[in-house]
Structure formats: C-alpha cells, structure tokens
Amino acid sequence: MALTEERTRSHPVRRINRPDPAARSRGGQRFLLVGLALASAYSLFPLWWLTVAATKDRTALYQSNGLWFSGWHLWDNLRQLFTYEDGIFLRWTANSFLYAGVGSLGGTLIALATGYGLARFQFPGRGVVFACVVGSFLVPIALLTLPLYLLFSKIGLVDTPWAMLIPCLINPFSVYLAKVYTEATVPFELLEAARIDGAGELRIFFSIVLRMMTTGGATVFLLAFVNTWNAFFLPLTMLRGEENWTLNLGLYNWSGKRLESGVDLTGLVLTGALLSIVPMAVMMIAMRRYWRTGVTLGALK
C-alpha cells in the first residue's frame, strides 16, 4: 500500500484534456460560414460586373474601373437596345418566352403523364422502358442535336419554331423526377377508390393526380424552363433566320459583329445579357417554395 502511494507521488496522473464539443461545433460553423460567404461572393461577382458594365457608355466601358460605376447610362443603353434594328431584341425575347414557356409547359404535362404511367401501371417491358429513360438522360444533348437536325431537315422543320418546341416536349430527366414524385405522393388506394366510383383514367389523372403533383410539376417546369431559356447549341443548329432566334443566339451574333463589320455592340450585348437573366430570377423567386420541396424528390423514398 505504501509502495503504491509512493509510485503515485513520484508519477502523478496526467489529465487528458478532451476538446470541448461546443467549441468544436462553433469552429465548424465558422468554417462553414466562411466557405458559404466565399462561394456566394464567387457566384455574385459576374452578376455585379454585368450590372456595373450595363450602366456605362462605350468610353467608360473600356477606360474605367470594371468593378465600379462610371456615370449612369443605363436608360440610354436600354433605349438603344430596344430600337436597334427595329427592335429585334424584343422579337428575340418573345421567341425565348415562346420556346421556354410553351415548350416547358407541354414537356411538363407529358413528363407527369409518363412518370405517372411508369409508377402506377403494370405492363410488359415496364422495367426496360424505365431503363431506357434513365439511360437517355445520361446522353449529352450535343450528341443528339445533329441527328435531330438531319431528321428535321427531311421533314422541313428546320428554321421554324417547331424545331425548338418539339425537342423541349421530350425530357427524360423530367420523366424520372415525375416517376419518383408519383411513387411518393400518389397512393394506390386512392386510385382504386376513384376507379370503384366509376372515374376513368383520364379523369383520375387530370382531376386527382395532377392536383397531388403540383409541387413536383412546378419543379419539373422550372428546371425545364431554365434549361430551355439558356439553350444555345440547339437554336444555333436549328435556326437560320433572325426572326426565329433566341436571346442567347441573338446576343452571340451581336458580339461577333465587331470582328465581321467593325461595329462595336458590346454595350448592347451586356445590357441585353443583364435583361436576359431577369425572367429566370423572377421565375426562381416566384416558385422558390415549390423548388425547395421539389429538389428533394430523390430523397422522398
């Protein structure tokens, strides 16, 4: 016993300082906040530069600080933008709304119907069809543009609005999202009860299923709208006449005029680019509650 006490006095017990969980949590939160702040600044930097550049005239655009204002010529730039070439910019804006709005709306309805059919109907080859759907949205759209062009050129649809609308109606990824959301929100018992009451399949889909899939449908529409609005390679391949161009294609053509004809339209291009993001921002803000819920479609199961 005395020997033990002597060893204890000669070799004192060392206390292990364990890290404070609260302090560690606060450190992790600070690191996360710093990372989010840097990511936000990186994401907003191009928007800030574009906003500042759209307020400058041609001289200030090249000679002043690119990250700060130098005069206020935004209204003059807008007036020039809307009157240049008899207001062709407004025509391109209308075309973009046509392709993105009508195409996305029709594509959303088709995707919801297809996803509902894959999720709630049993038929031979159902697994093969779903595998083809998953495999098809893994193929880059650029690989499909040339076959689409060759097909549409044979049936006379090149350089028409249909060359943009028809591809927008078919979106395999939207079908996949609709199938996942249907499996999570539309129960078999409700469908059977509707059939027992004498409701047909079309009435069940339009009166019951679509109302239950509002959130998923809004998310599918939003993703399709943004994808079509930002499309560039497809309209570049399909559209020839300026009257059918989209905003992206028209602004791209203006940016190349400086090399072709010596006409500097950089100010109009920057102002038009700033206006082109306004519809998407409005769409995201207006549908953010649907989007927040819809982006978790894959986790609902």
Disulfide bonds with the S-S distance in Angstrom:
none
